[in-house]
Amino acid sequence: MRKLLACFWLCVSLGLAQSYKIAVIGLVHSHVWGHLGRMASNQPAELVGIAEPNAELVAEAKKLAPNARYFTDYRQMLEQAKPDIVWAFVENNRHLEIVQACAPRKIHVMFEKPLAASHKEALAIEQLARKHGIQVMTNYQMAWWPTQYAAHQLAKSGELGKVWRIHGIVGHGGPGSTGVRSKYFFEWLTDPVRNGGGALVDFGCYNALWALWYLGRPATVYAQVNRLQPERFPKVEDHATLVLTYPEGVAVLEGSWDLPRSFQDLEVFGRQGSLYVTRDRVEVRKGKETTQAQVQPLPPERAEPVAYLVHCLRNNRPLEGMVSLPMNVQVMEILEAAKESIKTGRAVRLPAR
């Protein structure tokens, strides 16, 4: 993989492909700390600016990107640095605001999951993207795990028989709240307006995405939530269970801040077998027999988010699969139906298309 990546970026550096400029808006989403160091290498896109008014967060960013150009006003950065791509690490309810600023400037946008704080805002983002001809990516860490694609290919191959049921569980013991990199993230992640909910939104989006990828758009959505740590999360739920029904299938999905360890596990069921999928492995289970599926590395242009967006822009191709805009608008439709189900205590039927 390292040799492939080196060859890929060598071609870019030799001018064999169009170069792109990227800028960061916001540092309040803690996922930024896992990406900023790589972005500071200026590959596969040149980092031309970071916009954040919080001095504490800027000081942390300078540890990873000391040579970057910093701004307190992101609109000023858009005008002066003129990026081709913006990766926004802001509160979920500010995603529409970012697209409203970027789309008329023909700037492509990346967000950390989910796409928005509500389905209404997701639809508005989709409308702006179409009107101005920009790409909008929703980034999920699992979108860059080879195991996800190996499992999906096996499921679609007929190896399990007709896939009719999935069970997803995503979560951990809850978000951290101490330290500069965590305290501002915790503040908005546990706010029902800025996040759009609690564990339902934080981890339910992964689950809804899996359901769409394997089974398609559901007929009904039922949701139930728990508040097991009200002293820690007084404003939002910390556990959510969703049941999505289909004419010939079901998805049972759990998102939680109450687990004893981290999970991002998926089970896929057919009549002839099942899969157990984690970040590191794909187990094929048939009767009493369990085998490990072969998992191939992803090609360099599909191995990380910036590389994939640049690849699609360079080749004039739409984003596909888990990170695509249409898929993530549907994720927000499911989460919105889940919120309605929680209010009413009943399953919500999605409108026919």
C-alpha atoms as one frame of an Amber mdcrd trajectory, in Angstrom:
protein
   0.000   0.000   0.000   2.821   2.440   0.853   4.430   1.897  -2.567   1.087
   2.475  -4.307   0.484   5.679  -2.349   3.996   6.924  -3.089   3.548   6.299
  -6.810   0.124   7.960  -6.774   1.380  11.157  -5.124   4.510  11.192  -7.314
   2.293  11.454 -10.373   0.473  14.368  -8.757   3.705  16.145  -7.795   5.076
  15.781 -11.326   2.104  17.689 -12.640   0.474  14.708 -14.325  -2.853  15.562
 -12.702  -4.669  18.759 -11.779  -3.826  20.080  -8.300  -6.415  21.226  -5.771
  -6.435  23.574  -2.778  -8.199  22.662   0.460  -9.124  24.696   3.537 -10.469
  23.778   6.966 -13.425  25.531   8.572 -13.783  24.963  12.299 -11.892  22.859
  14.822 -14.682  22.041  17.292 -15.264  18.541  15.886 -12.625  16.302  17.440
 -12.285  14.177  14.298 -10.166  16.996  12.886  -7.205  15.928  15.023  -6.971
  12.629  13.189  -6.756  14.308   9.790  -4.948  17.613  10.216  -1.431  16.207
  10.325  -1.881  14.443   6.994  -3.477  17.514   5.463  -0.464  19.607   6.521
   1.693  17.504   4.168  -0.172  19.212   1.281  -1.008  15.884  -0.341  -3.254
  15.091  -2.088  -4.391  18.735  -1.888  -2.579  21.882  -0.801  -3.726  23.138
   2.601  -4.260  26.879   2.073  -6.041  27.905   5.256  -7.592  27.013   8.600
 -10.405  29.166   9.990 -11.236  29.049  13.705 -11.907  31.914  16.162 -11.128
  29.863  19.307  -7.512  30.591  20.328  -7.176  27.388  22.380  -8.151  25.231
  19.420  -5.877  27.176  17.089  -2.960  26.548  19.438  -3.683  22.821  19.252
  -3.912  22.938  15.462  -0.537  24.659  15.197   1.045  21.605  16.813  -0.049
  19.587  13.774  -0.012  22.242  11.050   2.489  24.909  12.162   2.990  26.334
   8.681  -0.668  26.714   7.780  -2.278  30.115   7.277  -4.807  30.812  10.044
  -7.952  32.951   9.947 -10.547  33.869  12.567 -13.250  34.498   9.928 -13.914
  31.673   7.487 -15.565  33.955   4.931 -12.404  36.034   4.807 -10.460  32.813
   4.262 -12.709  31.805   1.373 -12.113  35.159  -0.313  -8.358  35.315   0.259
  -7.193  31.696   0.093  -9.670  30.677  -2.646  -9.820  26.946  -1.887 -11.331
  24.419  -4.262 -12.426  22.231  -1.345 -13.507  22.986   2.214 -13.487  20.367
   4.962 -15.718  21.679   7.742 -15.343  20.446  11.319 -18.193  22.472  12.797
 -21.423  21.774  14.665 -24.004  19.786  12.692 -26.522  22.635  12.660 -23.958
  24.854  10.885 -23.502  22.562   7.894 -26.140  24.339   5.814 -24.534  27.690
   6.623 -21.189  26.417   5.304 -22.730  25.188   2.043 -24.575  28.491   1.629
 -21.195  30.241   1.776 -19.278  27.755  -0.385 -21.713  26.679  -3.094 -22.025
  30.061  -4.902 -18.212  30.191  -4.932 -18.115  26.714  -6.571 -16.235  25.309
  -3.564 -16.763  21.612  -2.908 -17.538  20.676   0.699 -16.722  17.801   3.048
 -18.403  17.245   6.422 -17.899  14.808   9.228 -20.964  12.595   9.621 -23.867
  13.201   9.642 -24.738  15.428   6.701 -26.815  17.858   8.795 -28.735  18.309
  12.041 -32.092  17.677  10.342 -33.598  16.236   7.183 -34.889  19.677   6.181
 -31.353  21.090   6.284 -30.031  18.065   4.380 -32.557  18.699   1.581 -31.511
  22.363   1.435 -27.848  21.319   1.152 -28.731  18.922  -1.661 -30.631  21.662
  -3.501 -27.695  24.086  -3.228 -25.226  21.454  -4.410 -27.308  20.738  -7.495
 -27.930  24.409  -8.251 -24.246  25.335  -8.113 -22.764  22.083  -9.391 -20.616
  21.207  -6.372 -19.812  17.924  -4.672 -20.772  17.465  -1.001 -19.182  14.545
   0.833 -20.172  13.139   4.223 -17.165  11.473   5.799 -17.438   8.276   7.849
 -14.332   6.546   9.154 -15.703   3.162   8.095 -15.916   4.337   4.477 -12.138
   3.814   4.243 -12.021   0.345   5.819 -11.387  -2.444   3.276 -13.470  -4.842
   5.385 -16.615  -2.844   4.592 -16.223  -3.418   0.866 -15.202  -7.054   1.171
 -18.335  -7.727   3.236 -20.627  -5.798   0.922 -19.271  -7.619  -2.113 -19.811
 -10.992  -0.436 -23.368 -10.071   0.503 -24.173  -8.944  -3.031 -22.555 -12.026
  -4.600 -25.249 -14.376  -3.289 -22.813 -16.160  -0.980 -25.259 -15.796   1.928
 -28.438 -16.248  -0.056 -30.856 -13.334  -0.148 -29.811 -10.751   2.446 -32.860
  -9.995   4.591 -31.580  -8.869   8.008 -28.810  -6.715   9.423 -27.840  -5.940
  13.002 -25.555  -2.984  13.652 -24.105  -1.786  16.922 -22.011   1.388  17.086
 -20.794   3.161  20.177 -18.527   3.408  23.192 -18.644   4.629  26.778 -19.504
   8.194  25.793 -17.631  11.242  24.489 -14.819  12.719  26.562 -15.257  16.133
  28.118 -11.788  17.109  29.348  -8.845  18.621  27.518  -8.918  21.284  24.820
  -9.531  18.830  22.000 -12.531  17.261  23.728 -14.282  19.886  25.850 -15.587
  22.012  22.974 -16.639  18.883  21.067 -18.515  17.568  24.126 -20.246  20.914
  24.582 -22.047  20.838  21.240 -22.278  17.056  20.790 -24.496  16.884  23.884
 -26.657  19.810  22.742 -29.910  18.699  21.025 -29.952  21.744  18.721 -26.341
  21.943  17.617 -25.972  18.161  17.241 -29.553  17.365  16.316 -29.822  14.825
  19.143 -27.518  12.685  21.249 -26.384   9.119  20.628 -29.224   8.728  18.107
 -27.571  11.225  15.761 -23.962  10.578  16.704 -24.081   6.833  16.015 -27.494
   6.248  14.446 -26.184   7.739  11.214 -23.687   4.858  10.840 -26.472   2.373
  11.374 -28.887   4.074   8.983 -26.141   4.144   6.377 -25.570   0.401   6.699
 -29.296  -0.248   6.353 -29.480   1.801   3.167 -26.362   0.193   1.719 -27.519
  -3.375   2.265 -31.316  -3.220   2.223 -32.267   0.130   0.685 -34.822   2.643
   1.883 -37.068   1.165   4.582 -40.843   1.186   4.690 -41.095   2.081   8.386
 -38.865   3.393  11.164 -39.386   2.685  14.853 -37.070   4.107  17.520 -36.690
   3.940  21.290 -34.147   5.759  23.461 -32.701   5.491  26.962 -31.149   7.985
  29.349 -28.853   5.830  31.446 -26.473   8.670  32.389 -28.734  11.716  32.932
 -26.214  13.386  35.212 -23.624  13.291  32.416 -25.948  13.897  29.462 -28.888
  15.885  30.875 -30.151  17.238  27.538 -29.969  14.231  25.199 -30.403  10.463
  25.005 -27.341   8.251  25.473 -28.698   5.074  23.864 -30.938   4.609  20.830
 -32.425   1.505  19.229 -33.898   1.633  15.737 -35.931  -1.018  13.951 -36.333
  -0.468  10.218 -38.802  -2.686   8.382 -38.895  -3.738   4.743 -41.373  -5.851
   2.787 -38.894  -8.733   3.013 -36.395  -7.673   5.634 -35.485  -5.876   8.837
 -32.619  -3.831  10.300 -32.059  -3.838  14.059 -29.713  -1.000  14.950 -28.161
   0.299  18.168 -26.185   3.477  18.843 -24.865   4.010  22.340 -22.744   6.077
  24.708 -23.169   3.400  27.394 -21.016   0.511  26.186 -18.059  -1.027  28.055
 -15.803  -0.709  24.992 -15.871   0.609  21.442 -18.053  -1.138  18.879 -18.568
  -0.563  15.184 -19.785  -4.042  14.399 -22.202  -5.246  11.750 -23.912  -8.575
  11.199 -25.439  -9.362   7.816 -27.846 -12.295   7.497 -28.967 -14.348   4.533
 -30.818 -17.667   4.515 -27.628 -19.627   3.810 -25.126 -17.774   5.989 -24.124
 -14.591   7.775 -21.244 -12.144   8.064 -19.715 -10.576  11.139 -17.879  -7.386
  10.161 -15.508  -5.222  12.176 -12.777  -2.765  11.238 -10.221  -5.570  11.045
 -11.991  -8.692   9.854 -14.919 -10.255   7.998 -16.106 -13.589   9.368 -18.261
 -15.805   7.142 -20.503 -18.017   9.245 -22.352 -21.005   7.809 -23.857 -23.426
  10.275 -21.135 -24.284  12.792 -18.325 -23.256  10.442 -16.626 -19.853  10.614
 -14.033 -18.714   8.071 -12.166 -15.460   7.494 -12.946 -13.703   4.223 -10.108
 -12.341   2.117  -9.827  -8.571   2.405  -7.928  -6.642  -0.260  -6.415  -3.187
   0.356  -8.274  -0.290  -1.198  -6.573   1.542  -4.085  -4.896   4.825  -3.058
  -7.653   7.003  -4.479 -10.235   5.161  -2.350  -8.181   4.820   0.834  -8.845
   8.203   2.467 -11.386  11.026   2.133  -9.415  13.839   0.488  -7.857  11.474
  -2.035 -11.281  10.155  -3.026 -12.863  13.582  -3.453  -9.875  14.808  -5.471
 -10.064  11.658  -7.623 -13.755  12.265  -8.357 -13.208  15.961  -9.152 -10.234
  15.216 -11.370 -12.191  12.605 -13.326 -15.513  14.480 -13.301 -17.245  11.640
 -11.477 -19.932  11.786  -8.772 -19.207  10.559  -5.274 -20.541   7.067  -4.737
 -21.645   4.804  -1.927 -21.447   5.620   1.763 -20.107   9.166   1.376 -22.440
  10.276  -1.418 -24.928  13.100  -1.044 -28.112  11.198  -2.053 -27.330   8.372
   0.378 -26.775  10.788   3.236 -29.936  12.767   2.575 -31.721   9.431   3.076
 -29.745   8.844   6.288 -31.180  12.100   7.605 -34.680  11.072   6.479 -34.374
   7.920   8.616 -33.065   9.837  11.630 -35.887  12.381  11.302 -38.430   9.554
  11.219 -36.716   8.059  14.282 -37.159  11.336  16.189 -40.847  11.379  15.276
 -41.207   7.761  16.396 -39.628   8.607  19.765 -42.148  11.408  20.245 -45.203
   9.331  19.324 -44.148   5.881  20.478 -45.187   4.483  17.094 -43.464   3.341
  13.926 -43.295   6.030  11.240 -44.029   5.073   7.645 -41.808   6.833   5.123
 -43.690   8.517   2.277 -43.751   6.722  -1.051 -41.510   8.063  -3.791
